[in-house]
Amino acid sequence: MPYTRLAAAADIAAEKSLAVTHDGRKLLICHSAGAFYVIDNRCSHAEEPLECGRVRAGWIACPVHGARFDLASGAAMNPPARTPIATYPTRIADGWVEAELD
């Protein structure tokens, strides 16, 4: 599968995120615990955007109800969320965050 270039890695500070849209798909690039992750920008519980959520130690918290998700696996870490969020294989190539979206 080909990787899609999404954003410059230098544009995303540690423990922060950047919302991007690619082909109508709303994604969130997260930089946490020294790694980059690409996830769907949508909480599986409240269907709300995750882009304003707190990013720490490999997880993101939904800004609406506080549900946390593991950035690597997408697993819901606490209620009220029970369903995982989508994650995508991610790499850094030539200073760009790229993800395998298909």
C-alpha positions as CSV (number, residue, x, y, z in Angstrom):
1,M,0.0,0.0,0.0
2,P,1.3,3.5,-0.8
3,Y,1.8,6.1,1.9
4,T,0.2,9.5,1.6
5,R,2.1,12.7,2.6
6,L,0.0,14.6,5.1
7,A,2.1,17.3,6.9
8,A,5.6,18.4,7.8
9,A,6.7,16.7,11.0
10,A,8.3,19.9,12.2
11,D,4.9,21.6,12.2
12,I,3.6,19.3,15.0
13,A,5.1,20.0,18.5
14,A,5.6,17.2,21.0
15,E,2.3,16.3,22.8
16,K,0.3,18.2,20.3
17,S,-1.9,17.3,17.3
18,L,-2.8,18.7,13.9
19,A,-6.1,18.2,12.1
20,V,-5.9,17.5,8.3
21,T,-8.3,16.4,5.7
22,H,-7.4,14.1,2.8
23,D,-9.9,13.1,0.1
24,G,-12.7,14.1,2.4
25,R,-11.4,12.0,5.3
26,K,-10.9,14.0,8.6
27,L,-7.7,12.8,10.2
28,L,-5.6,13.8,13.2
29,I,-1.8,13.6,13.3
30,C,-0.6,13.3,16.9
31,H,3.0,13.6,18.1
32,S,3.4,11.9,21.5
33,A,6.0,10.0,23.4
34,G,8.5,10.6,20.6
35,A,6.4,9.1,17.8
36,F,3.8,10.2,15.3
37,Y,0.4,8.7,14.9
38,V,-2.5,9.2,12.4
39,I,-6.0,8.5,13.6
40,D,-9.5,9.4,12.6
41,N,-10.5,12.8,14.0
42,R,-13.6,11.4,15.6
43,C,-14.4,10.1,19.1
44,S,-16.1,6.7,18.9
45,H,-18.4,7.5,21.8
46,A,-19.7,11.0,21.1
47,E,-18.8,11.3,17.4
48,E,-17.1,14.6,18.3
49,P,-13.8,15.8,16.8
50,L,-10.7,14.8,18.8
51,E,-8.6,17.7,17.6
52,C,-8.9,19.8,20.8
53,G,-8.2,16.8,23.0
54,R,-5.2,16.5,25.3
55,V,-2.3,14.4,23.9
56,R,-0.1,12.8,26.5
57,A,2.1,9.7,26.9
58,G,0.8,7.9,23.8
59,W,-2.9,8.7,24.3
60,I,-5.5,11.3,23.4
61,A,-8.5,12.4,25.5
62,C,-11.8,13.4,23.9
63,P,-12.5,17.0,24.8
64,V,-16.2,16.4,25.3
65,H,-16.4,13.5,27.8
66,G,-12.8,12.7,28.6
67,A,-12.7,9.2,27.0
68,R,-9.0,8.3,26.3
69,F,-7.7,6.4,23.3
70,D,-4.4,4.7,22.8
71,L,-2.8,6.3,19.8
72,A,-1.0,3.2,18.6
73,S,-3.9,0.8,18.6
74,G,-6.9,3.1,18.8
75,A,-8.2,1.1,21.8
76,A,-10.6,2.9,24.2
77,M,-8.9,3.2,27.5
78,N,-11.8,4.3,29.7
79,P,-15.5,4.9,29.7
80,P,-17.6,6.3,28.3
81,A,-15.9,5.1,25.1
82,R,-15.9,1.4,24.5
83,T,-15.3,1.2,20.7
84,P,-11.8,1.8,19.3
85,I,-11.0,4.5,16.8
86,A,-9.3,3.9,13.5
87,T,-5.5,4.2,13.3
88,Y,-3.3,4.2,10.3
89,P,0.3,2.9,9.7
90,T,2.4,6.0,10.0
91,R,6.0,6.9,9.1
92,I,8.3,9.9,8.7
93,A,9.9,10.2,5.2
94,D,12.1,13.2,4.3
95,G,10.7,15.2,7.2
96,W,7.0,14.5,6.3
97,V,4.4,12.6,8.2
98,E,2.9,10.0,5.9
99,A,0.2,7.4,6.5
100,E,-1.1,4.3,4.7
101,L,-4.8,5.3,4.3
102,D,-6.1,2.6,2.0
